[in-house]
Amino acid sequence: MNTATHCDTDTSLVARSLRSVWHPCTQMRRHESAPPIAIAQAHGVWLHDSQGRRYLDAISSWWVNLFGHTNARINAALVDQLGKLEHAMLAGFTHEPVVALSEQLSALTGHALGHCFYASDGASAVEIALKMSVHAWRNAGQADKNQFICIAGGYHGETVGALAVTDTPLFRQAYEAMLRPAHIAASPDARQAQPGESVADVAARALADVERLLTQHEGRIAAVIVEPLVQCAAGMVMHDPSYVRGLRALCDAHGAHLIADEIAVGCGRTGSFFACEQAGVWPDLLCLSKGISGGYLPLSLVMASESIYQAFYDDDVRRGFLHSHSYTGNPLACRAALETLAIFADEDVLARNLAFAPVLAQAMQPLAQEPYVRHVRQTGMIWACDVVIDDAQAAATFPRRLAAEAARRELLVRPIGTTIYLMPPYVLNAQQAHWLGQQLHQAVLAAMEAT
Ligand SMILES: *Cc1c(COP(=O)(O)O)cnc(C)c1O
């Protein structure tokens, strides 16, 4: 019997959800044994469920939250905005929040990326960047440049264009027939360093593979797309900043655009506001989403260089970028983003995070020292490690076991395979970090015991 019929008389929120809500990234049948948690409210780093239990949001609700849930400043900004303008279309119209946000983001790139194009979800921003790249080359008389190079293990979203440059078999397989193949370059994963090899050496090896593809398909590659510094969905796979610098040089040498997908790594997550800053280069197109609205509202954007923008600037309407979404540049979402940027400026968030990152590492020491833990790594406010589990079946079920053990200990974590990671809201304090370290350690011990 399926869940839709057997809980017909159950009026709990979870039962109603299972009857009517199709949850994302979920085999719904799993919920027969592990039902979803009904969240009633949230404050700061804590989520509170309808049973009165709480969970420390150690993954910022899928990497979106920066300054805590129901943040007083963002709440107040949204209330103010609600009384002024909730939405107006952005084609033919404009408004203060979208203008101010574009100006401020542009300034954060030193005006290297001075033109902001808006959408709602991360995947839409990736679609826009891919389309902009191909269309810019077409407008420049190089319509043959319409293929992409992506990086092994990379993730750029689930819509058809974004999925085509995503190297996650589990997400791709069923849709392979719909996807236009991209060229996949070797991973710069720092864990691949051989004895005597530095992380920069690994990056150099991976760059040689990109160069091979650019040479082999000379004149056909529109862009290389990369998640700078950390391939998050791949399992917090980190690389040396020299890799991004090298990509910039290779793209320049071979006449391809560089697209930086900073949807997860942007907004201070890696230590700098944009991850690319640590490589000392700017891409031609930069995608931003997730944290930009403080984790409040769906907002994404693509920041474009002057030369990309100029490639479309013409009397001919067909040479323009005609892409649009209904909620493009939504004023409420932009206002949440503006308040997010204001918090960065007023509270010196980047400096605070820089000082806090070692505190987070320290709090994770007891877990890091377990004999089965490997590759403890950190980039800014992303901490990760891998656990070694020899039995394949036990390894496959580890993420579910750990998530359940963690939930029992008031923690929200979501391991990726045998990678355990933390991506906490920036408002996590030292005391909470140490509590988190202890609880996660205990949860891992319990989850490992069952292997
Ligand atoms: C989450 C993510 C996306 C997709 O964003 P959605 O809002 O989920 O569509 C794309 N790229 C990266 C690097 C991401 O982490």
The ligand as a Gaussian input file, in Angstrom:
#p B3LYP/6-31G(d) Opt

LIG

0 1
 C       23.124000      24.873000      -5.516000
 C       24.013000      25.091000      -6.688000
 C       23.483000      25.345000      -7.966000
 C       22.010000      25.318000      -8.262000
 O       21.288000      26.269000      -7.551000
 P       19.708000      26.038000      -7.353000
 O       19.239000      27.284000      -6.681000
 O       19.589000      24.824000      -6.486000
 O       19.113000      25.850000      -8.698000
 C       24.367000      25.580000      -8.981000
 N       25.695000      25.585000      -8.777000
 C       26.235000      25.359000      -7.571000
 C       27.717000      25.404000      -7.407000
 C       25.420000      25.070000      -6.486000
 O       25.951000      24.774000      -5.298000

